[in-house]
Amino acid sequence: MSNIIEYSGEPNDAAIALFLEDENGDKLTDILVDALDDAFRILSDEIASHPLN
């Protein structure tokens, strides 16, 4: 079993360009903040599952 966690929700360059073209920076910011929240949750879960001795 692999410990690698794949995240398929990464926005590609074309999607980012569309957000910027439509001047929809707030929605792009929301997506990026959600991605960061997910990353921090994954890291927190990983740290909790491997206590330091």
Wavefront OBJ file of the C-alpha trace (Angstrom):
o trace
v 0.000 0.000 0.000
v 1.318 3.427 -0.892
v 1.440 6.345 1.527
v 1.151 8.821 -1.323
v -2.051 10.841 -1.274
v -3.116 12.080 -4.674
v -5.171 15.237 -4.979
v -6.976 15.452 -8.290
v -8.529 18.853 -7.632
v -5.493 20.826 -8.727
v -6.505 23.697 -10.962
v -4.647 23.677 -14.245
v -3.274 26.769 -15.980
v -6.269 27.022 -18.317
v -8.744 27.003 -15.427
v -6.770 29.683 -13.586
v -6.618 31.783 -16.757
v -10.420 31.567 -17.101
v -10.911 32.740 -13.511
v -8.580 35.666 -14.077
v -10.101 36.500 -17.466
v -13.560 36.697 -15.905
v -12.152 38.864 -13.080
v -13.328 36.230 -10.646
v -10.420 36.415 -8.223
v -12.602 35.874 -5.160
v -13.733 32.462 -6.368
v -10.150 31.511 -7.256
v -9.030 32.602 -3.786
v -11.763 30.459 -2.221
v -10.594 27.416 -4.199
v -6.968 27.976 -3.202
v -7.870 28.470 0.471
v -9.893 25.237 0.415
v -6.902 23.425 -1.098
v -4.638 24.783 1.647
v -7.138 23.729 4.317
v -7.142 20.213 2.853
v -3.333 20.143 2.786
v -3.082 21.249 6.422
v -5.725 18.699 7.460
v -3.799 15.919 5.721
v -0.558 17.022 7.371
v -2.240 17.226 10.760
v -3.705 13.729 10.346
v -0.308 12.420 9.281
v 1.449 13.946 12.282
v -1.211 12.623 14.658
v -0.838 9.088 13.295
v 2.950 9.080 13.838
v 3.603 10.228 17.429
v 7.158 11.136 18.364
v 8.843 8.826 20.845
l 1 2 3 4 5 6 7 8 9 10 11 12 13 14 15 16 17 18 19 20 21 22 23 24 25 26 27 28 29 30 31 32 33 34 35 36 37 38 39 40 41 42 43 44 45 46 47 48 49 50 51 52 53
